[in-house]
Amino acid sequence: MARTGQPKAELVLSDEERAALEGWVRRRSTPQAWALRCRIILACATGASNKDVAAQLGSTPHAVGRWRKRFVEHRIAGLEGR
C-alpha cells in the first residue's frame, strides 16, 4: 500500500536525550503537558507513525506531528511553549 501524506521527520535520540525524557516521564512532579510531550517523542523515536503514537497516547496525529517536528528542529528546547 502506498504511503499518503507528508513524510515524517526522522527522529533519533541521543542516550542523554532519552535519559532526560524518560526521567521527566517518571517524575511525579513533572507537569502533565510536559510529560505527554516527552512520551510523544519517546514513542516517535521507536519509528511509530504519528497516527499510531496519537492512538497510543490519546492525542491527535496533528499534535504528534507538531511535537515531532519541533523536536527534530530544536531538540529538547523545542518542547517548551505551545
MMTF fields as JSON, N, C-alpha, C and O atoms, coordinates in Angstrom:
{
  "mmtfVersion": "1.0.0",
  "mmtfProducer": "UNKNOWN",
  "numBonds": 327,
  "numAtoms": 328,
  "numGroups": 82,
  "numChains": 1,
  "numModels": 1,
  "chainsPerModel": [1],
  "groupsPerChain": [82],
  "chainIdList": ["A"],
  "bondAtomList": [4, 2, 8, 6, 12, 10, 16, 14, 20, 18, 24, 22, 28, 26, 32, 30, 36, 34, 40, 38, 44, 42, 48, 46, 52, 50, 56, 54, 60, 58, 64, 62, 68, 66, 72, 70, 76, 74, 80, 78, 84, 82, 88, 86, 92, 90, 96, 94, 100, 98, 104, 102, 108, 106, 112, 110, 116, 114, 120, 118, 124, 122, 128, 126, 132, 130, 136, 134, 140, 138, 144, 142, 148, 146, 152, 150, 156, 154, 160, 158, 164, 162, 168, 166, 172, 170, 176, 174, 180, 178, 184, 182, 188, 186, 192, 190, 196, 194, 200, 198, 204, 202, 208, 206, 212, 210, 216, 214, 220, 218, 224, 222, 228, 226, 232, 230, 236, 234, 240, 238, 244, 242, 248, 246, 252, 250, 256, 254, 260, 258, 264, 262, 268, 266, 272, 270, 276, 274, 280, 278, 284, 282, 288, 286, 292, 290, 296, 294, 300, 298, 304, 302, 308, 306, 312, 310, 316, 314, 320, 318, 324, 322],
  "bondOrderList": [1, 1, 1, 1, 1, 1, 1, 1, 1, 1, 1, 1, 1, 1, 1, 1, 1, 1, 1, 1, 1, 1, 1, 1, 1, 1, 1, 1, 1, 1, 1, 1, 1, 1, 1, 1, 1, 1, 1, 1, 1, 1, 1, 1, 1, 1, 1, 1, 1, 1, 1, 1, 1, 1, 1, 1, 1, 1, 1, 1, 1, 1, 1, 1, 1, 1, 1, 1, 1, 1, 1, 1, 1, 1, 1, 1, 1, 1, 1, 1, 1],
  "groupList": [{"groupName": "MET", "atomNameList": ["N", "CA", "C", "O"], "elementList": ["N", "C", "C", "O"], "formalChargeList": [0, 0, 0, 0], "bondAtomList": [1, 0, 2, 1, 3, 2], "bondOrderList": [1, 1, 2], "singleLetterCode": "M", "chemCompType": "L-PEPTIDE LINKING"}, {"groupName": "ALA", "atomNameList": ["N", "CA", "C", "O"], "elementList": ["N", "C", "C", "O"], "formalChargeList": [0, 0, 0, 0], "bondAtomList": [1, 0, 2, 1, 3, 2], "bondOrderList": [1, 1, 2], "singleLetterCode": "A", "chemCompType": "L-PEPTIDE LINKING"}, {"groupName": "ARG", "atomNameList": ["N", "CA", "C", "O"], "elementList": ["N", "C", "C", "O"], "formalChargeList": [0, 0, 0, 0], "bondAtomList": [1, 0, 2, 1, 3, 2], "bondOrderList": [1, 1, 2], "singleLetterCode": "R", "chemCompType": "L-PEPTIDE LINKING"}, {"groupName": "THR", "atomNameList": ["N", "CA", "C", "O"], "elementList": ["N", "C", "C", "O"], "formalChargeList": [0, 0, 0, 0], "bondAtomList": [1, 0, 2, 1, 3, 2], "bondOrderList": [1, 1, 2], "singleLetterCode": "T", "chemCompType": "L-PEPTIDE LINKING"}, {"groupName": "GLY", "atomNameList": ["N", "CA", "C", "O"], "elementList": ["N", "C", "C", "O"], "formalChargeList": [0, 0, 0, 0], "bondAtomList": [1, 0, 2, 1, 3, 2], "bondOrderList": [1, 1, 2], "singleLetterCode": "G", "chemCompType": "PEPTIDE LINKING"}, {"groupName": "GLN", "atomNameList": ["N", "CA", "C", "O"], "elementList": ["N", "C", "C", "O"], "formalChargeList": [0, 0, 0, 0], "bondAtomList": [1, 0, 2, 1, 3, 2], "bondOrderList": [1, 1, 2], "singleLetterCode": "Q", "chemCompType": "L-PEPTIDE LINKING"}, {"groupName": "PRO", "atomNameList": ["N", "CA", "C", "O"], "elementList": ["N", "C", "C", "O"], "formalChargeList": [0, 0, 0, 0], "bondAtomList": [1, 0, 2, 1, 3, 2], "bondOrderList": [1, 1, 2], "singleLetterCode": "P", "chemCompType": "L-PEPTIDE LINKING"}, {"groupName": "LYS", "atomNameList": ["N", "CA", "C", "O"], "elementList": ["N", "C", "C", "O"], "formalChargeList": [0, 0, 0, 0], "bondAtomList": [1, 0, 2, 1, 3, 2], "bondOrderList": [1, 1, 2], "singleLetterCode": "K", "chemCompType": "L-PEPTIDE LINKING"}, {"groupName": "GLU", "atomNameList": ["N", "CA", "C", "O"], "elementList": ["N", "C", "C", "O"], "formalChargeList": [0, 0, 0, 0], "bondAtomList": [1, 0, 2, 1, 3, 2], "bondOrderList": [1, 1, 2], "singleLetterCode": "E", "chemCompType": "L-PEPTIDE LINKING"}, {"groupName": "LEU", "atomNameList": ["N", "CA", "C", "O"], "elementList": ["N", "C", "C", "O"], "formalChargeList": [0, 0, 0, 0], "bondAtomList": [1, 0, 2, 1, 3, 2], "bondOrderList": [1, 1, 2], "singleLetterCode": "L", "chemCompType": "L-PEPTIDE LINKING"}, {"groupName": "VAL", "atomNameList": ["N", "CA", "C", "O"], "elementList": ["N", "C", "C", "O"], "formalChargeList": [0, 0, 0, 0], "bondAtomList": [1, 0, 2, 1, 3, 2], "bondOrderList": [1, 1, 2], "singleLetterCode": "V", "chemCompType": "L-PEPTIDE LINKING"}, {"groupName": "SER", "atomNameList": ["N", "CA", "C", "O"], "elementList": ["N", "C", "C", "O"], "formalChargeList": [0, 0, 0, 0], "bondAtomList": [1, 0, 2, 1, 3, 2], "bondOrderList": [1, 1, 2], "singleLetterCode": "S", "chemCompType": "L-PEPTIDE LINKING"}, {"groupName": "ASP", "atomNameList": ["N", "CA", "C", "O"], "elementList": ["N", "C", "C", "O"], "formalChargeList": [0, 0, 0, 0], "bondAtomList": [1, 0, 2, 1, 3, 2], "bondOrderList": [1, 1, 2], "singleLetterCode": "D", "chemCompType": "L-PEPTIDE LINKING"}, {"groupName": "TRP", "atomNameList": ["N", "CA", "C", "O"], "elementList": ["N", "C", "C", "O"], "formalChargeList": [0, 0, 0, 0], "bondAtomList": [1, 0, 2, 1, 3, 2], "bondOrderList": [1, 1, 2], "singleLetterCode": "W", "chemCompType": "L-PEPTIDE LINKING"}, {"groupName": "CYS", "atomNameList": ["N", "CA", "C", "O"], "elementList": ["N", "C", "C", "O"], "formalChargeList": [0, 0, 0, 0], "bondAtomList": [1, 0, 2, 1, 3, 2], "bondOrderList": [1, 1, 2], "singleLetterCode": "C", "chemCompType": "L-PEPTIDE LINKING"}, {"groupName": "ILE", "atomNameList": ["N", "CA", "C", "O"], "elementList": ["N", "C", "C", "O"], "formalChargeList": [0, 0, 0, 0], "bondAtomList": [1, 0, 2, 1, 3, 2], "bondOrderList": [1, 1, 2], "singleLetterCode": "I", "chemCompType": "L-PEPTIDE LINKING"}, {"groupName": "ASN", "atomNameList": ["N", "CA", "C", "O"], "elementList": ["N", "C", "C", "O"], "formalChargeList": [0, 0, 0, 0], "bondAtomList": [1, 0, 2, 1, 3, 2], "bondOrderList": [1, 1, 2], "singleLetterCode": "N", "chemCompType": "L-PEPTIDE LINKING"}, {"groupName": "HIS", "atomNameList": ["N", "CA", "C", "O"], "elementList": ["N", "C", "C", "O"], "formalChargeList": [0, 0, 0, 0], "bondAtomList": [1, 0, 2, 1, 3, 2], "bondOrderList": [1, 1, 2], "singleLetterCode": "H", "chemCompType": "L-PEPTIDE LINKING"}, {"groupName": "PHE", "atomNameList": ["N", "CA", "C", "O"], "elementList": ["N", "C", "C", "O"], "formalChargeList": [0, 0, 0, 0], "bondAtomList": [1, 0, 2, 1, 3, 2], "bondOrderList": [1, 1, 2], "singleLetterCode": "F", "chemCompType": "L-PEPTIDE LINKING"}],
  "groupTypeList": [0, 1, 2, 3, 4, 5, 6, 7, 1, 8, 9, 10, 9, 11, 12, 8, 8, 2, 1, 1, 9, 8, 4, 13, 10, 2, 2, 2, 11, 3, 6, 5, 1, 13, 1, 9, 2, 14, 2, 15, 15, 9, 1, 14, 1, 3, 4, 1, 11, 16, 7, 12, 10, 1, 1, 5, 9, 4, 11, 3, 6, 17, 1, 10, 4, 2, 13, 2, 7, 2, 18, 10, 8, 17, 2, 15, 1, 4, 9, 8, 4, 2],
  "groupIdList": [1, 2, 3, 4, 5, 6, 7, 8, 9, 10, 11, 12, 13, 14, 15, 16, 17, 18, 19, 20, 21, 22, 23, 24, 25, 26, 27, 28, 29, 30, 31, 32, 33, 34, 35, 36, 37, 38, 39, 40, 41, 42, 43, 44, 45, 46, 47, 48, 49, 50, 51, 52, 53, 54, 55, 56, 57, 58, 59, 60, 61, 62, 63, 64, 65, 66, 67, 68, 69, 70, 71, 72, 73, 74, 75, 76, 77, 78, 79, 80, 81, 82],
  "secStructList": [7, 7, 7, 7, 1, 1, 7, 7, 7, 7, 7, 7, 7, 7, 2, 2, 2, 2, 2, 2, 2, 2, 2, 2, 2, 2, 7, 6, 6, 1, 7, 2, 2, 2, 2, 2, 2, 2, 2, 2, 2, 2, 2, 2, 6, 6, 6, 7, 7, 2, 2, 2, 2, 2, 2, 2, 2, 6, 7, 7, 2, 2, 2, 2, 2, 2, 2, 2, 2, 2, 2, 2, 2, 2, 4, 4, 4, 4, 4, 1, 7, 7],
  "xCoordList": [0.836, 0.0, 0.88, 1.861, 0.54, 1.316, 1.083, -0.015, 2.131, 2.012, 1.381, 1.605, 0.596, -0.028, 0.44, 0.974, 0.239, 0.611, 2.083, 2.825, 2.48, 3.87, 4.731, 4.277, 5.959, 6.839, 7.168, 7.353, 7.238, 7.551, 9.049, 9.867, 9.375, 10.78, 11.394, 10.794, 12.582, 13.259, 13.693, 14.244, 13.441, 13.746, 14.649, 14.244, 15.864, 16.826, 17.269, 17.672, 17.194, 17.565, 18.981, 19.424, 19.689, 20.973, 20.67, 19.544, 21.659, 21.47, 21.08, 20.244, 21.69, 21.403, 19.974, 19.284, 19.529, 18.16, 17.15, 16.166, 17.392, 16.482, 16.4, 15.308, 17.536, 17.563, 16.793, 16.041, 16.975, 16.267, 14.762, 13.988, 14.345, 12.912, 12.278, 11.189, 12.948, 12.424, 12.361, 11.43, 13.332, 13.319, 12.135, 11.489, 11.84, 10.691, 9.383, 8.459, 9.298, 8.068, 7.846, 6.71, 8.912, 8.799, 8.53, 7.892, 9.01, 8.878, 7.426, 6.718, 6.993, 5.619, 5.402, 4.268, 6.466, 6.345, 6.358, 6.191, 6.555, 6.594, 5.185, 4.247, 5.017, 3.694, 3.217, 4.008, 1.924, 1.378, 1.582, 1.834, 1.478, 1.681, 3.112, 3.329, 4.078, 5.479, 5.7, 6.387, 5.12, 5.271, 4.685, 5.262, 3.549, 2.952, 3.882, 4.064, 4.46, 5.39, 6.574, 7.023, 7.073, 8.182, 7.77, 8.529, 6.577, 6.079, 5.935, 6.258, 5.449, 5.297, 6.648, 6.769, 7.653, 8.982, 9.571, 10.16, 9.422, 9.934, 9.252, 9.906, 7.949, 7.221, 7.61, 7.75, 7.784, 8.197, 9.579, 9.856, 10.434, 11.795, 11.817, 12.828, 10.721, 10.647, 10.347, 10.42, 10.011, 9.692, 8.203, 7.792, 7.39, 5.935, 5.425, 6.03, 4.312, 3.705, 3.024, 2.735, 2.77, 2.071, 0.704, 0.274, 0.029, -1.301, -1.23, -2.064, -0.256, -0.109, 0.252, -0.286, 1.159, 1.557, 0.352, 0.122, -0.41, -1.591, -2.589, -3.13, -2.846, -3.793, -3.292, -4.072, -2.015, -1.418, -1.498, -1.728, -1.307, -1.202, -2.455, -2.478, -3.482, -4.709, -4.561, -5.155, -3.782, -3.553, -4.099, -4.864, -3.707, -4.114, -2.874, -1.78, -3.032, -1.876, -1.261, -0.048, -2.098, -1.586, -0.66, 0.416, -1.08, -0.259, 1.05, 2.115, 0.964, 2.177, 3.125, 4.327, 2.595, 3.423, 4.083, 5.239, 3.334, 3.885, 5.062, 6.11, 4.9, 5.977, 7.15, 8.3, 6.878, 7.962, 8.799, 10.026, 8.128, 8.818, 9.627, 10.781, 9.009, 9.716, 10.929, 11.972, 10.789, 11.924, 13.053, 14.218, 12.729, 13.756, 14.491, 15.707, 13.771, 14.387, 15.169, 16.234, 14.636, 15.219, 15.617, 16.058, 15.459, 15.755, 14.883, 13.748, 15.366, 14.529, 13.988, 12.87, 14.742, 14.261, 12.997, 12.211, 12.78, 11.593, 10.315, 9.222, 10.437, 9.254, 8.682, 7.599, 9.388, 8.913, 7.842, 7.815, 7.0, 5.972, 4.814, 4.583, 4.093, 2.881, 3.073, 2.154],
  "yCoordList": [-1.179, 0.0, 1.241, 1.311, 2.196, 3.434, 4.301, 4.341, 4.985, 5.904, 7.193, 7.632, 7.792, 9.071, 10.135, 9.825, 11.385, 12.487, 12.826, 12.253, 13.776, 14.21, 13.17, 12.523, 13.004, 12.064, 12.609, 13.813, 11.713, 12.164, 12.388, 11.717, 13.345, 13.648, 12.507, 12.035, 12.072, 11.012, 11.546, 12.642, 10.767, 11.204, 10.172, 9.03, 10.575, 9.71, 10.42, 11.583, 9.716, 10.295, 9.912, 8.793, 10.849, 10.505, 9.811, 9.876, 9.158, 8.499, 9.514, 9.228, 10.692, 11.724, 12.239, 12.442, 12.449, 12.914, 11.873, 12.213, 10.609, 9.539, 9.486, 9.371, 9.569, 9.518, 10.698, 10.527, 11.88, 13.066, 12.919, 13.171, 12.512, 12.365, 11.298, 11.502, 10.175, 9.109, 9.566, 9.206, 10.348, 10.871, 11.786, 11.696, 12.664, 13.564, 12.793, 13.149, 11.743, 10.94, 10.257, 10.167, 9.781, 9.061, 9.976, 9.561, 11.214, 12.133, 12.514, 12.909, 12.396, 12.759, 14.263, 14.72, 15.036, 16.495, 17.134, 18.347, 16.328, 16.863, 17.281, 16.5, 18.496, 18.897, 17.915, 17.446, 17.614, 16.604, 16.944, 16.049, 18.206, 18.596, 18.273, 17.773, 18.554, 18.274, 16.757, 16.279, 16.005, 14.552, 13.955, 13.025, 14.475, 13.978, 14.249, 13.381, 15.431, 15.749, 14.783, 14.32, 14.485, 13.538, 12.154, 11.488, 11.712, 10.406, 10.364, 9.361, 11.461, 11.532, 11.345, 10.562, 12.053, 11.965, 10.568, 10.022, 9.992, 8.641, 7.632, 6.735, 7.776, 6.861, 7.086, 6.124, 8.324, 8.621, 8.046, 7.635, 8.02, 7.517, 6.022, 5.502, 5.326, 3.895, 3.67, 2.539, 4.734, 4.616, 4.546, 4.377, 4.674, 4.611, 5.828, 6.899, 5.645, 6.752, 7.715, 7.366, 8.935, 9.927, 9.396, 9.594, 8.726, 8.186, 7.128, 7.126, 6.239, 5.195, 5.777, 5.354, 6.74, 7.383, 8.106, 8.025, 8.807, 9.529, 8.563, 8.838, 7.443, 6.463, 5.859, 5.641, 5.594, 5.001, 5.948, 5.51, 7.25, 8.206, 9.066, 9.924, 8.852, 9.634, 11.07, 11.979, 11.275, 12.605, 12.623, 11.74, 13.628, 13.695, 13.57, 13.951, 13.046, 12.959, 14.328, 14.444, 15.358, 16.717, 17.159, 17.704, 16.924, 17.306, 16.518, 17.076, 15.226, 14.399, 14.922, 15.035, 15.241, 15.774, 17.089, 17.333, 17.944, 19.239, 19.037, 19.658, 18.17, 17.975, 17.24, 17.513, 16.304, 15.612, 16.634, 16.643, 17.488, 18.492, 19.451, 19.755, 19.922, 20.872, 20.22, 20.855, 18.936, 18.257, 18.066, 18.292, 17.657, 17.452, 18.759, 18.754, 19.873, 21.162, 21.759, 22.342, 21.613, 22.327, 21.435, 21.919, 20.13, 19.137, 19.425, 19.871, 19.189, 19.313, 20.734, 20.908, 21.729, 23.124, 23.345, 24.233, 22.565, 22.697, 22.256, 22.554, 21.547, 21.079, 22.125, 21.932, 23.229, 24.296, 25.12, 25.168, 25.737, 26.613, 25.852, 24.686, 26.52, 25.924, 25.58, 25.073],
  "zCoordList": [0.0, 0.0, 0.0, 0.74, -0.808, -0.908, 0.324, 0.881, 0.73, 1.867, 1.394, 0.265, 2.256, 1.926, 2.898, 3.963, 2.527, 3.403, 3.297, 2.499, 4.127, 4.131, 4.83, 5.774, 4.38, 5.086, 6.472, 6.651, 7.444, 8.805, 8.948, 8.318, 9.789, 10.04, 10.853, 11.819, 10.462, 11.198, 12.558, 12.662, 13.584, 14.937, 15.597, 15.817, 15.908, 16.579, 17.842, 17.803, 18.966, 20.255, 20.642, 20.385, 21.264, 21.87, 23.201, 23.694, 23.771, 25.062, 26.14, 26.997, 26.09, 27.079, 26.941, 27.94, 25.699, 25.475, 25.947, 26.604, 25.615, 26.041, 27.564, 28.121, 28.234, 29.699, 30.293, 31.253, 29.732, 30.239, 30.046, 30.97, 28.85, 28.569, 29.459, 29.995, 29.615, 30.479, 31.928, 32.649, 32.361, 33.729, 33.97, 35.014, 33.024, 33.183, 33.195, 33.925, 32.395, 32.359, 33.71, 34.177, 34.335, 35.612, 36.806, 37.774, 36.744, 37.883, 38.126, 37.2, 39.347, 39.69, 39.669, 39.53, 39.803, 39.839, 38.451, 38.325, 37.415, 36.045, 35.629, 35.785, 35.101, 34.6, 33.524, 32.705, 33.538, 32.633, 31.16, 30.353, 30.8, 29.4, 28.971, 27.867, 29.827, 29.508, 29.426, 28.523, 30.363, 30.358, 29.077, 28.512, 28.614, 27.374, 26.185, 25.331, 26.13, 25.046, 25.068, 24.019, 26.256, 26.385, 25.917, 25.213, 26.299, 25.856, 24.337, 23.702, 23.765, 22.305, 21.627, 20.685, 22.097, 21.479, 21.659, 20.726, 22.835, 23.062, 22.141, 21.609, 21.952, 21.069, 19.61, 18.855, 19.212, 17.835, 17.54, 16.413, 18.542, 18.354, 18.059, 17.587, 18.331, 18.017, 16.547, 16.067, 15.823, 14.406, 14.129, 12.981, 15.171, 15.003, 14.235, 14.27, 13.547, 12.799, 13.762, 14.907, 13.282, 14.107, 14.521, 15.657, 13.603, 13.883, 14.986, 15.891, 14.92, 15.93, 17.297, 18.319, 17.307, 18.568, 19.177, 20.384, 18.348, 18.834, 19.446, 20.518, 18.794, 19.321, 20.631, 21.558, 20.701, 21.898, 23.097, 24.224, 22.85, 23.948, 24.141, 25.023, 23.342, 23.493, 23.032, 23.612, 22.005, 21.445, 20.023, 19.635, 19.25, 17.847, 16.957, 17.372, 15.749, 14.851, 14.56, 14.382, 14.513, 14.267, 15.405, 15.158, 16.638, 17.792, 17.81, 18.074, 17.529, 17.493, 16.422, 16.662, 15.242, 14.165, 14.529, 14.184, 15.237, 15.653, 16.607, 16.431, 17.622, 18.599, 17.984, 18.329, 17.074, 16.367, 15.59, 15.687, 14.824, 14.004, 14.878, 14.577, 15.961, 16.83, 17.481, 17.635, 17.867, 18.485, 17.478, 17.809, 16.269, 15.247, 14.965, 14.769, 14.942, 14.631, 15.798, 15.599, 17.028, 18.176, 19.339, 20.382, 19.155, 20.208, 21.446, 21.285, 22.648, 23.849, 24.017, 24.501, 23.636, 23.74, 22.927, 23.255, 21.879, 21.056, 21.735, 21.254, 22.851, 23.566, 24.503, 25.056, 24.69, 25.551, 24.829, 23.599, 25.566, 24.979, 24.394, 24.718, 23.536, 22.938, 21.537, 20.895]
}
